[in-house]
Amino acid sequence: MIFEFERDFAGSLRCIPMIARQKLDLIGIKMTLRQWSRLLRAERKRLVDESCETVQEQAAYRIVVKDLIAARADEPVRFLPPQTFEDWREKDQMPEAVSSQAEADGVPLPTPEQWAALTPLQRFALIKLARSKHENENFVPALKEFGVLQGEY
């Protein structure tokens, strides 16, 4: 699934879409945009489409990613720190980064009910966009797309 707010840059798979970023976080691999761009389009699509829910699927996905990076990139695989923050799984607690970004953008915070109603991928996207140094211009469009914001902002 590619969100509407990322369709311009991720729809073509030139950039890493949120769904692939979430899976990479789950398996503990930091894929650079350079590494991603060296993959064939079909390989990028596979990383978007392949399931990564169960422990077994995550182990298989990790092998695929490591093999693709080894085959296509002239850089080593970079691993995320062992203690990753999966706060996007928390329905009842919105991370500070999201509230700080909403405040910076002058938009209302998602209510606790709105936050809980978001899918894990939507929460992941908002957290990533809030923490990003270069992509947070998509934070407000994502809030609108997810039905959190109504009207003009």
C-alpha positions as CSV (number, residue, x, y, z in Angstrom):
1,M,0.0,0.0,0.0
2,I,1.3,3.4,-1.0
3,F,-0.3,6.4,0.6
4,E,-1.6,9.2,-1.5
5,F,0.7,11.8,0.2
6,E,3.7,9.7,-0.9
7,R,2.5,8.8,-4.4
8,D,4.6,11.5,-6.1
9,F,7.9,10.3,-4.8
10,A,7.2,6.7,-3.7
11,G,4.5,5.6,-6.2
12,S,7.2,5.1,-8.8
13,L,9.3,3.3,-6.2
14,R,12.2,5.7,-6.7
15,C,12.0,6.4,-2.9
16,I,11.3,3.9,-0.1
17,P,7.6,3.9,0.6
18,M,6.3,3.8,4.2
19,I,5.2,0.2,3.9
20,A,8.7,-0.9,3.0
21,R,10.3,1.4,5.7
22,Q,8.0,-0.2,8.3
23,K,9.1,-3.7,7.2
24,L,12.8,-2.7,7.2
25,D,12.3,-1.3,10.8
26,L,10.7,-4.6,11.8
27,I,13.7,-6.6,10.6
28,G,16.2,-4.2,12.0
29,I,17.9,-3.1,8.7
30,K,18.6,0.5,7.7
31,M,18.4,0.6,3.9
32,T,19.8,3.7,2.4
33,L,18.1,5.4,-0.5
34,R,21.3,4.7,-2.5
35,Q,20.9,1.0,-1.8
36,W,17.2,1.1,-2.6
37,S,17.9,2.8,-5.9
38,R,20.3,0.1,-7.0
39,L,17.6,-2.5,-6.7
40,L,15.7,-3.5,-9.8
41,R,12.1,-2.2,-9.9
42,A,10.7,-5.7,-9.5
43,E,12.9,-6.2,-6.4
44,R,11.6,-2.9,-4.9
45,K,8.1,-4.0,-5.7
46,R,8.7,-7.3,-4.0
47,L,9.9,-5.5,-0.8
48,V,6.7,-3.5,-0.9
49,D,4.4,-6.4,-1.5
50,E,6.0,-9.2,0.5
51,S,4.4,-10.0,3.8
52,C,6.4,-9.3,7.0
53,E,3.9,-10.0,9.8
54,T,5.0,-13.2,11.5
55,V,8.4,-14.1,12.9
56,Q,8.9,-16.5,10.1
57,E,8.0,-13.9,7.4
58,Q,10.3,-11.4,9.1
59,A,13.2,-13.8,9.1
60,A,12.6,-14.6,5.4
61,Y,12.2,-10.9,4.6
62,R,15.5,-10.1,6.4
63,I,17.3,-12.7,4.3
64,V,15.9,-11.3,1.1
65,V,16.9,-7.7,2.0
66,K,20.4,-8.8,3.0
67,D,20.8,-10.8,-0.2
68,L,19.5,-7.9,-2.4
69,I,21.9,-5.4,-0.7
70,A,24.8,-7.8,-1.1
71,A,23.9,-8.4,-4.8
72,R,23.1,-4.8,-5.9
73,A,24.9,-2.4,-3.7
74,D,28.6,-1.9,-3.0
75,E,27.9,-1.0,0.6
76,P,27.5,-3.3,3.7
77,V,24.1,-4.0,5.3
78,R,23.5,-1.5,8.1
79,F,21.6,-2.8,11.1
80,L,19.4,-0.7,13.4
81,P,20.2,-0.7,17.1
82,P,18.9,-3.8,18.8
83,Q,16.4,-1.8,20.8
84,T,14.1,-0.3,18.2
85,F,11.1,1.8,19.1
86,E,7.9,0.4,17.8
87,D,5.7,3.1,19.4
88,W,3.5,2.9,16.3
89,R,2.1,-0.2,17.8
90,E,0.8,1.7,20.8
91,K,-2.8,2.7,20.2
92,D,-3.2,4.4,23.6
93,Q,-0.1,6.6,23.6
94,M,0.9,9.1,21.0
95,P,4.6,9.8,20.8
96,E,5.9,13.3,21.7
97,A,7.3,13.7,18.1
98,V,3.8,13.6,16.7
99,S,2.4,16.2,19.1
100,S,5.5,18.4,18.6
101,Q,5.2,18.3,14.8
102,A,1.4,19.1,15.0
103,E,2.2,22.1,17.2
104,A,5.0,23.2,14.8
105,D,2.6,22.9,11.9
106,G,-0.2,24.7,13.7
107,V,-2.7,21.9,13.4
108,P,-4.7,20.2,16.1
109,L,-3.3,17.0,17.6
110,P,-5.0,13.7,16.8
111,T,-7.4,13.0,19.6
112,P,-6.8,9.8,21.6
113,E,-9.7,8.2,19.8
114,Q,-8.3,9.3,16.4
115,W,-4.9,8.0,17.3
116,A,-6.3,4.6,18.4
117,A,-8.4,4.3,15.2
118,L,-5.4,4.7,12.9
119,T,-3.9,1.6,11.5
120,P,-0.4,0.6,12.7
121,L,1.0,1.7,9.3
122,Q,-0.7,5.1,9.5
123,R,0.7,5.6,13.0
124,F,4.1,4.5,11.7
125,A,3.9,7.0,8.9
126,L,3.0,9.9,11.2
127,I,5.8,9.1,13.6
128,K,8.3,8.8,10.8
129,L,7.1,12.0,9.2
130,A,7.3,13.8,12.5
131,R,10.8,12.6,13.2
132,S,12.1,13.2,9.7
133,K,14.4,16.1,9.1
134,H,13.5,16.4,5.4
135,E,10.0,14.9,4.8
136,N,7.9,16.5,7.5
137,E,6.2,18.7,4.8
138,N,4.1,15.5,4.3
139,F,2.9,15.4,7.9
140,V,-0.2,17.6,7.4
141,P,-1.1,15.9,4.1
142,A,-0.9,12.5,5.9
143,L,-3.1,13.8,8.7
144,K,-5.7,14.9,6.1
145,E,-5.5,11.6,4.2
146,F,-5.9,9.6,7.4
147,G,-9.1,11.6,8.3
148,V,-7.5,13.3,11.3
149,L,-7.7,16.8,9.9
150,Q,-10.8,18.3,8.3
151,G,-10.9,21.5,6.4
152,E,-8.1,23.9,5.3
153,Y,-4.7,23.7,7.0
